[in-house]
């Protein structure tokens, strides 16, 4: 499955700090629980990538509405 493939799978997403000073992204759904821990610098890089992707998606939506 690629980034552009749609899916009917539903999942819950939780993001927060751990008591060990890490940032945890926790995904659960379809019988799978996936905790992913990142140091703060990595988490900031991920947040920046998400922001950039959101801006690109907004631009594509705006382009499609013209």
C-alpha positions, 0 to 999 in steps of 0.5 A, a space after each residue: 500500500 502506498 501513500 496515495 492508496 485509500 484504505 478502509 482501516 480505521 485507527 486511533 492516533 495519540 501523541 504525547 511526551 513519555 516519562 523518559 523525555 521522549 515523544 511517543 506517537 501511538 497508533 492503534 487499530 485493526 488489532 495492531 498497537 504501534 508505539 513509536 518513540 522519538 527524541 525531541 529533535 526527531 519529533 520536531 523534524 516529523 512535525 515540520 514534515 507534517 506541516 509541509 505536507 499539509 501546506 502542499 495538500 492545501 495548495 493542491 486543494 486550492 488548485 482543484 477548486 479553480 
